């Protein structure tokens, strides 16, 4: 990518960001966007790890596991243990970023397309000040780094 293309892309991205944030303060908007990016990253990392390392020999993908069946519960329990041990965190298939995108687009049968309540339940990004128990990206990052450090030190 040439320098001119990079400059144009940056200009377009800033334009989109300004339209999306509307009247919200740029610093406040940054916290929301960074939270979403971090949540998406964690979600994709977990899904890739599970599909490629844990379920590679199975005929099912992580996103397809149904937590309401006996077999699904067994998969989720084993997956959670492995993910917490290796990655330091766990998300259910219904908490994955890809699931919420599908749900928001109306591609999940029997589910409303309104996903704000789902996002609030994860507390991955900072919520309005009235939500006292929401984690900020900085706090969540510190917790994950601490968990990762603890896991790495326990392996040595």
NORHU-V86187 format. One record per residue. N is the residue number from 0. SS is DSSP state (H for helix, E for strand, C for the rest). PHI is phi in whole degrees, -180 to 180 (none if undefined). NEAR is the number of other C-alpha atoms within 8 Angstrom. Layout:
# NORHU-V86187
n=N ss=SS phi=PHI near=NEAR
n=N ss=SS phi=PHI near=NEAR
This chain:
# NORHU-V86187
n=0 ss=C phi=none near=4
n=1 ss=C phi=-74 near=5
n=2 ss=H phi=-62 near=6
n=3 ss=H phi=-64 near=6
n=4 ss=H phi=-65 near=8
n=5 ss=H phi=-62 near=9
n=6 ss=H phi=-63 near=8
n=7 ss=H phi=-66 near=8
n=8 ss=H phi=-63 near=8
n=9 ss=H phi=-60 near=8
n=10 ss=H phi=-63 near=8
n=11 ss=H phi=-65 near=8
n=12 ss=H phi=-63 near=8
n=13 ss=H phi=-64 near=8
n=14 ss=H phi=-62 near=8
n=15 ss=H phi=-63 near=8
n=16 ss=H phi=-60 near=8
n=17 ss=H phi=-64 near=8
n=18 ss=H phi=-66 near=7
n=19 ss=H phi=-66 near=6
n=20 ss=H phi=-78 near=10
n=21 ss=C phi=56 near=6
n=22 ss=C phi=-91 near=4
n=23 ss=C phi=-70 near=7
n=24 ss=C phi=-58 near=7
n=25 ss=H phi=-59 near=7
n=26 ss=H phi=-66 near=6
n=27 ss=H phi=-66 near=8
n=28 ss=H phi=-61 near=10
n=29 ss=H phi=-57 near=8
n=30 ss=H phi=-62 near=12
n=31 ss=H phi=-66 near=10
n=32 ss=H phi=-65 near=8
n=33 ss=H phi=-61 near=10
n=34 ss=H phi=-63 near=13
n=35 ss=H phi=-64 near=10
n=36 ss=H phi=-63 near=8
n=37 ss=H phi=-65 near=10
n=38 ss=H phi=-61 near=11
n=39 ss=H phi=-62 near=10
n=40 ss=H phi=-60 near=8
n=41 ss=H phi=-61 near=8
n=42 ss=H phi=-62 near=12
n=43 ss=H phi=-67 near=10
n=44 ss=H phi=-62 near=8
n=45 ss=H phi=-64 near=12
n=46 ss=H phi=-62 near=11
n=47 ss=H phi=-65 near=9
n=48 ss=H phi=-59 near=9
n=49 ss=H phi=-64 near=12
n=50 ss=H phi=-67 near=11
n=51 ss=H phi=-86 near=8
n=52 ss=H phi=-106 near=8
n=53 ss=H phi=-95 near=9
n=54 ss=C phi=-111 near=12
n=55 ss=C phi=-61 near=7
n=56 ss=C phi=-97 near=5
n=57 ss=C phi=-92 near=6
n=58 ss=C phi=-98 near=5
n=59 ss=C phi=-136 near=7
n=60 ss=C phi=-100 near=9
n=61 ss=H phi=-57 near=10
n=62 ss=H phi=-64 near=9
n=63 ss=H phi=-90 near=7
n=64 ss=C phi=-70 near=11
n=65 ss=C phi=-99 near=7
n=66 ss=C phi=-74 near=8
n=67 ss=C phi=-97 near=6
n=68 ss=C phi=-104 near=7
n=69 ss=H phi=-62 near=7
n=70 ss=H phi=-64 near=6
n=71 ss=H phi=-62 near=11
n=72 ss=H phi=-63 near=11
n=73 ss=H phi=-66 near=8
n=74 ss=H phi=-58 near=9
n=75 ss=H phi=-65 near=11
n=76 ss=H phi=-64 near=8
n=77 ss=H phi=-67 near=8
n=78 ss=H phi=-66 near=10
n=79 ss=H phi=-61 near=10
n=80 ss=H phi=-59 near=8
n=81 ss=H phi=-66 near=8
n=82 ss=H phi=-67 near=13
n=83 ss=H phi=-64 near=10
n=84 ss=H phi=-69 near=8
n=85 ss=H phi=-95 near=7
n=86 ss=C phi=-99 near=9
n=87 ss=C phi=93 near=11
n=88 ss=C phi=-157 near=7
n=89 ss=C phi=-150 near=9
n=90 ss=C phi=-127 near=10
n=91 ss=C phi=-73 near=7
n=92 ss=H phi=-55 near=10
n=93 ss=H phi=-79 near=8
n=94 ss=H phi=-108 near=10
n=95 ss=C phi=-70 near=14
n=96 ss=H phi=-57 near=10
n=97 ss=H phi=-62 near=7
n=98 ss=H phi=-66 near=11
n=99 ss=H phi=-66 near=12
n=100 ss=H phi=-64 near=8
n=101 ss=H phi=-61 near=10
n=102 ss=H phi=-64 near=14
n=103 ss=H phi=-63 near=11
n=104 ss=C phi=-85 near=7
n=105 ss=C phi=83 near=10
n=106 ss=C phi=-93 near=7
n=107 ss=C phi=-112 near=7
n=108 ss=C phi=-61 near=5
n=109 ss=C phi=77 near=4
n=110 ss=C phi=-116 near=7
n=111 ss=C phi=-69 near=8
n=112 ss=C phi=-86 near=8
n=113 ss=C phi=-78 near=7
n=114 ss=C phi=-111 near=10
n=115 ss=H phi=-60 near=6
n=116 ss=H phi=-63 near=7
n=117 ss=H phi=-61 near=9
n=118 ss=H phi=-63 near=9
n=119 ss=H phi=-62 near=9
n=120 ss=H phi=-69 near=6
n=121 ss=H phi=-84 near=7
n=122 ss=C phi=52 near=10
n=123 ss=C phi=-83 near=15
n=124 ss=C phi=-119 near=14
n=125 ss=C phi=-66 near=12
n=126 ss=C phi=-100 near=9
n=127 ss=C phi=-52 near=5
n=128 ss=C phi=-54 near=5
n=129 ss=C phi=-68 near=5
n=130 ss=C phi=-96 near=7
n=131 ss=C phi=-72 near=5
n=132 ss=C phi=-98 near=4
n=133 ss=C phi=-76 near=10
n=134 ss=C phi=-88 near=10
n=135 ss=C phi=-84 near=11
n=136 ss=H phi=-59 near=13
n=137 ss=H phi=-61 near=6
n=138 ss=H phi=-65 near=8
n=139 ss=H phi=-63 near=10
n=140 ss=H phi=-61 near=8
n=141 ss=H phi=-60 near=8
n=142 ss=H phi=-64 near=8
n=143 ss=H phi=-67 near=10
n=144 ss=H phi=-65 near=8
n=145 ss=H phi=-64 near=8
n=146 ss=H phi=-62 near=9
n=147 ss=H phi=-63 near=10
n=148 ss=H phi=-61 near=8
n=149 ss=H phi=-62 near=8
n=150 ss=H phi=-66 near=11
n=151 ss=H phi=-64 near=8
n=152 ss=H phi=-71 near=7
n=153 ss=H phi=-75 near=6
n=154 ss=H phi=-80 near=5
n=155 ss=C phi=-93 near=4
